[in-house]
Amino acid sequence: MAVEFWFEFASTYSYPAAMRIEAAAAQHGVSIVWRPFLLGPIFKQEGWNDSPFNIYPAKGRYMWRDLARICADLELPLRKPSVFPRNGLLAARVACLHADAAWLPAFVRAVYRANFSRDQDISAVAVVTDCLQQAGQNPQTVLAATESPEAKEKLRQQTERAIQLGIFGAPSFVVNGELFWGNDRMESAFRWALTNPPRQPTIG
Amino acid sequence: MAVEFWFEFASTYSYPAAMRIEAAAAQHGVSIVWRPFLLGPIFKQEGWNDSPFNIYPAKGRYMWRDLARICADLELPLRKPSVFPRNGLLAARVACLHADAAWLPAFVRAVYRANFSRDQDISAVAVVTDCLQQAGQNPQTVLAATESPEAKEKLRQQTERAIQLGIFGAPSFVVNGELFWGNDRMESAFRWALTNPPRQPTIG
C-alpha cells in the first residue's frame, strides 16, 4: 500500500520530512505518492491569517529549537528563513503538475533547501527556475505550464482533498484514508502501510 | 541529569506518557522528577477557554484517532472521556504536594486510568479518594493537606514555573532547561539527558 506524503513548501517540519522520506521509504520497502498542497486556505478556515507558530510565540520558539535539534540529528543544514512563512504557491503548482515525474523529488528537495538552508525567496521565479535546473528541467517550459487554468485548478482541488482527508497541518501522511500528522509520524505511517494495521485501535 | 516530566491530568497525550515513563526511564538509565501543573492558565494566556482539541475540530478528531493508535500499540485501554477536558485541579494539588513520594507514580497512574480508561470524574473527591487508596495512602490525611494555602500556592507556583520554562502543552520534558514537548519526544529527552547533547543544534 502506497503512503501519500502531503507537504507544503512553507512548512518547517516538512523540510526534514522531505529530505529523509525517500531513504526511509526505501528502508521500509514502501512506495511514496507526492502530494503538495497549501496550508494557507486550511489555516484561514481555523481563523488564522498567519502561521500558528507566529500567532503563538511560545509554540513558535519551541518549534525553531525542536527543528534545530531534528536537523542536527539528521546532519541537515538549517538557517532560519528571514521571512516565515514563505509563499510556496508557484513551487506547489509545479510540484502538483509533475507529482509523478522522476525528477519531482529532486525539485522538492531543491525548494526546501532554498527556503530552509539558503534563506531564498521561494516565491520568486528566479529561485524556482534555479530549483528546476537543479532537477535537470527546462524552467521555461515547466513554468509556462503553471500559468494554465488547469494547473491552478489542480492545486486548488488537491488542497480541497487535503481538507476532506482531515489534514490540518504538514507534513501529513495518508495510508488508505488513515491520517498521520508530523515528521515524527512518518515511520508509523510506513508501518501502517506494511501491516495495515497490527492492532485495530478502538476507543470506547 | 534528571528528566523533569511535566504533566496535566486532563491531557490526553500525558496518559500514555505517564503509563510508560517509568519503564522507559529505567531502560534508558535516567531518573525522573514528577512535575504536575495546570494547562488551563496557560491556555487562557493564548486566548483559549477550552482545549484546542475542542476549539479546532479537525485537530481534535485526529488526536483521538492518534491516541487510540498509540494506546493500541502500548496495549493500554482507552475510553474516550464523556467530559473533556476534565478538571484535574484536586489531583494536581495532591501530586504537587507529594511529588517526591514513593507512592506518587502509582497515584498518577490511578488518576490517568480513572480519566482515560474508566471515564470517571477525576475532579470528584470520591474518585481521588479511590486513587489514593490504590496508591496505598490514607485519603483523609492527604486530602486535608490539599486545603492549606501552601498546597494551593505550590501548584500555582509550579504552573508559573512551567510558563517560565516555555511550556505550552503537555506532556513536556525538561532537561537542564532544554524543552521537549509531547509523548513522542520522551526518548529524545532521555537521550539529551544522557549525552547533553550529541550534536549542538545551531540555527543560522
Interface residues (C-beta under 8 A of the other chain):
Chain A: E46 Y56 A58 K59 R61 Y62 W64 R65 D66 L67 A68 R69 C71 A72 D73 E75 L78 R79 K80 D119 G166 I167 F168 G169 L179 F180 W181 G182 D184 R185 S188 P197 P198 R199 Q200 P201 T202 I203 G204
Chain B: E46 Y56 A58 K59 R61 Y62 W64 R65 D66 L67 A68 R69 C71 A72 D73 E75 L78 R79 K80 D119 G166 I167 F168 G169 L179 F180 W181 G182 D184 R185 S188 P197 P198 R199 Q200 P201 T202 I203 G204
